[in-house]
Amino acid sequence: MLRDVENHSFPRAAAFFDLDKTVIAKSSTLTFGKSFYQGGLISRRAALRTAYAQFVFLAGGLDHDQMERMREYLSALVRGWNVQHVKEIVAETLHDLIDPIIYDEAASLIEEHHTAGRDVVIVSTSGAEVVEPIGELLGADRVVATRMVVGEDGCFTGEVEYYAYGPTKAEAVRELAASEGYDLDRCYAYSDSATDLPMLQEVGHPHAVNPDRALRREALAREWPILEFRRPVRLKQRLPGFSVPPRPALVAAAAIGAAAATAGLVWYTSRRRNVAS
């Protein structure tokens, strides 16, 4: 339990949460596959492939190479989608799809961090059109998410403007700390995946949540706390236990810049070289 309360005469602090399998029990993007099919955005075959990818994700997570293949597949899949149509589908199905898979333990942590005076930031590789509404549902103060390029016709071009993955998440954390005055030594971070090690290493209080094998090894070696979240519960079932304090509209913090994108490319190239050697 987090019982300390922030003293606002000191630098501020935040809690950074990965989303998939950390705050919610599934992949946020893949969860909307059926809704996108019913909304006419994808074919039945694509919907089935999305369902299979969700199964693989739940069975053991996705390693770096699998994440890259998934990114390439999803980037091609969304080419030509009307952004407003996507947002409408997400808004219409958000509570039915996401509310039941929010971990009770994660919701409690979010509440405790807010009570302690810390900002809550969702940092997710999923697309902003999905992550921002989920962040608002959770009462997050900010989100960092992948952003696709949108053409003049209001449709996705299939190109990625900003990829929130690996070292780019860490870069986002550092930039938010600089802009918001967070003291990273007093900040918290939570993730299930070894791909988020760069983000976890940025803060003074890293936590492994439902960790994959690689992250579990690292957490044990570094003596980081390991948390097991197992109880998805609808938020409305937690009321009045789960309370979201009034706050301004959620801030999307994804304009990270070329430095973050370059860092991600260098890290990915290095990983590929190490695997090949």
Secondary structure, 3 states (H helix, E strand, C coil): CCCCCCCCCCCECEEEECCECCCECCCHHHHCHHHHHHCCCCCHHHHHHHHHHHHHHHHHCCCHHHHHHHHHHHHHHCCCCEHHHHHHHHHHHHHHHCHHHEEHHHHHHHHHHHHCCCEEEEEEEEEHHHHHHHHHHHCCCEEEEEEEEECCCCEEEEEEEECCCCHHHHHHHHHHHHHHCECHHHCEEEECCHHHHHHHCCCCEEEEECCCHHHHHHHHHHCCCEECCCCECCHHHHCCCCCCCCCCCCEECCCCCHHHHHHHHHHHHHHHHHHHC
